[in-house]
Amino acid sequence: MNRNVMITCALTGAGDTVGRSEHVPVTPEQIAESGIAAARAGATIVHIHVRDPETGKGSREVALYREVVERIRASDVDVIINTTAGMGGDLVLDPHDPTTFAEGTDLVSGVDRLPHVEELLPDICTLDCGSLNFGEGSLVYVSTPDMLREGAKRIQELGVRCEMEIFDTGHLWFARTLVEEGLIDAPAMYQLCMGIPYGAPADPLTLAAMVNQLPEDAVWASFALGPMQMPWVAQSVLLGGHVRVGLEDNLYLAKGVKATNAQLVERAKTIVESMGAHVATPDEGREILALKPR
């Protein structure tokens, strides 16, 4: 069991959730304010996506990231900043003509997914460690070994901690390969992402099997979607990991009760402390992750 637990709050994501809850932040100001509230509620880390303020759809626009990060850094809260670097991997195929890229495709190289990381130098950024059939339809998330090696090398050059996002068992195999090749600085940080169709299911035995494949010195967290979000907090802590909650992955505090990010963090903190564990402060998180001063 982990006794010193970092809570990450994933603030908004890029999924089609804006119309499903009024609490999903969209504008840079809303995202930043939601992150600040999550930090006040006890989040050690905030995980940041940005959205087009007009459409609500996920975006790679550097100016949007800049405004969110600058607002959080200028606030009176202390929190570790983690930006996604997963945008730019969407490939939508025409199932009847798979050589044609369909509407919704946003596909760039691994390095071209990093301009906001290069400019803003967050404490952490993510690296999605493999390709995946993403949900129903014909959307494939593309993250090839060549793309991943190029992206990991650039993140390492920038001195940003890389959080390797693992959506299936093969992704974990490749993440370990990146570590063995020296492209990930110690301590290697893994996020085990469970229940995303069609990757690893949100099943306790599957999580345990994946945890057993991690290096002994790994720093890892895990999360699951929807109603499994809070049970997964307890599951992750029991297996020795850290936790993630937030509106990117779950919109509800209870059946029919829509949540805010701060409320989800408060609930996770209650679970962690009820288990006899301590929620890590940002300074303690920096020590756990050996983060460089910013």
N, C-alpha and C positions, 0 to 999 in steps of 0.2 A: 504493500500500500504506500502511496505517496502522502507524505505529511506536510509538504510545503508546495501548495498547488497554485500555479498560474492560471488565471481565468482570462481567456481571450473573448472579446465581444466582436462578432462579425456584424458590422453595422447595417449593411444594406444589400450587398451582393449585386448581381446583375440580372437576376431572374425576373419573371413576369409576376411580381408580387405587389406592385404599386397600387393596382386597382383592388387588391384584396384586403388591404389594411391601410387606414389613414396614418398609422404610426411609422410606416416605412419611409425613411428620409430620402429625399430626391435632390434638392439643391445643395450646393456646397455648404451653405450656412446650416441647413437642416442636418446634414451628415455630421458636420463638426459639432454642433450642439448636442446631437445624440451621442456622439463619442465622449464629449465632456461629461454628460450626465452618466454614461456608463462607467467612466472612470471614477466619478464621485460615488457611484454605487459599489465600487470595489473591483472593477476590471483592472487587471495588470497590463493588458495589451488591448489595443483596438485594431481591428483588421478592416482596412478601408478599400472599398470600391467607390467609383463615382458613376453618376448617371447624367444623361442629357437633361437639363432642367426643363426643356420643352416637351420631350417625349417620355421621359422616365426610363428610357432604355439605357443599358450599360454603355459606358464610354471609355475611350482611351485618351481623352483630351487632357493634355498636361496641365493646362490652366485650371481645370476643375480640381485636379489633385492638389495643385499648388494652393488654391484657396482653402481647401479642407485642412491640409497639413499646417499651413500658416496660422489658421484660426485656432487649431488645437495647441500648437506650440506657444501661441501668444496668450493662452488662457491661464487661469490660476490652478490648473490641475496638472499632476504629473502622471504620465502614462506612456508606455512603450508603443511606438507607432509601427504598424505592419501594413504595408500596401500590397495589394495584389499585383502580380505580374503575369496573370493568367489570361488577360484579355488579348485578343488577336489570334486565337486558336480555333475559331469556329468555322467549320466547313459544312455547308449545307448542299447536299447533292440532289440532283433530279433522279429519282429512283428508276426512271425509264430511260434516262440518258446520263449515266453516272460520270461521264467526262465533262458534264456541264455543271458549273458552280451555280447554285440557285440563290435567290434572294435571302439575305440574312448572313451570307458568308462574310466573315471578317478574319482573314488569314494573313499573318505576317510572320517573319522569321523570329527566332527566339530572341535575338538581340533587339529587334524592332519592337518588342513588347516591353522594353525597359526605359524609354526616354524619361518618364516621370521619376523613375528610381535614380537615374543618372543625375537629374537636376536636384531632387529633393533629399537624396540620401537618407531614407528612413532607417530606423533601427533594423527592421526586418523586411524582406519581401518574399513572396511565395514563388515556388517553381513547381508547376504541375507535372509530375514525373511519368507521364505516359499518355498515349492516345486512348480514346474511350467513345463507344457508342453512347451519346448523351441523350437519354430519354427516348421517347417514341419518335417516329418519323425518320428523318434522314440527316440529322445533325450528328456530326462526328467532331469531337474535340481532338485537335491534332497537336501532338507534342512528340516529335520523333527523337531518337537518340542523338542525332547530329544537332538538332535545335537545342536540346537540353544541355549538351556539353558546351555549346557556344554561350547559352544563357548563363549557365552556372559559372563559367570562367569569367564572364563580364561582371556578374554579381560579386564574385570573389575579388576581382580587381577594384571594385568600388568600396570594399570593406563593409558591405552590408551583410547581415546574417541571413542566410538562405533557409526558409522554411519549406521543406520538400513535402508537397501535398501528394498523398498516396490514395488513389481511388480503387486500386485493386492489387492483388498479390504480385503480379508482374511488375507493377510500378515500384513496389518495395524492393524487389530484386534489382531493378535498375538504379534506384536511389542508393542502395548499398554499393553498387558498382561505381557511381559517382564519388562516393566517399573513398573507396579503395583507390581510385585514380587520382586522388588528391584535389578534386575540384570543389570539395565542400570542406570548409574549415571546421575544426572542432570548437565546441561540441556540435555534432550533427543534430539537426532539429527536424523532426518528422511530425506531420499532421496526418492522422489516419482518418480518412473521410468515408463514412459508412452510410449505406442506404441511398446513395445517388444512383438512379438507374442509368446504365446497367454496369455498375462496378461491384465492389464488395457489399454484400447485404449487411444490414444492421442486425447482426446475429452475434451474441456473446462468444460463441465458440470460434467464429471467424475472427473476431477481434483478438481473442486470446492466441489464436494461431499466428496472427500477424505480429503481435507483441513478442512472441517467442522467436521471431525471425529478426528482431531488432538487435543491433550491436549492444553490448552491455553498457557502454557509456552514452547511449543515445538519450537525448532529451525529446520526449514525445508527448503528443496530445491526441485526443480523438473527439469526434463529434458524430452525431446522427441527426437525421432530419425529422421535422414535425414532432409528433407526440413522443418520439424516442429521445428527444433532446435532453430532457432532465434525467431519465433513467441512465442515459449515457454518461452524464456527469459522474454519477456514483460508480458506474462500471469502469470508467477510465481511472478514477482515483484508486479503486481497489486493485487494479492491475499495475499501478505504479506510475500512471501518467498524469498529464495536465488536461485542462478541459476547455471547450469552446461552446459558447452559446451566442444567441443574437438573431436578429430578424432576417439575416441572410438565409438561415436554415429553418426557422420556425416562427410562426406569427402569433402563437397562442400561449397564454399563461395557464389556461385551463380550457376545457371544452366550452367553446362559444365565447371565451374571454380573450380579446385581443391584447397583446402585450406591447410594451415599449422595450427598448434595449435595456434601459436601466432596471426595469422590473425583472427581466430575464437574468441579468447579472445578480440582482438581489436574491433571486430564487436559487441560483447556482451557489452563491456564497453560503446560503443557509444549509444547503445539502452538504457542501464541503465541511463546514464547521460542525454540523451535526454528526459527521463521521469521525470527529476528533482531529481533523486536519486544519491547517492554517492556510489562509489565502495570501499568497505572496504579494508584497508591495511591488511597485515598479522597480525600486532599487534592488529588492531581492531578486526580481526577475532578471535584471541586468547582470547580477552576479551569476545566476543559474546559466544564463546564455552567453556569458563572457562578452557582453556587448561593448563596442568601442564608444568612447565619449563622443557626443555630438555638440 
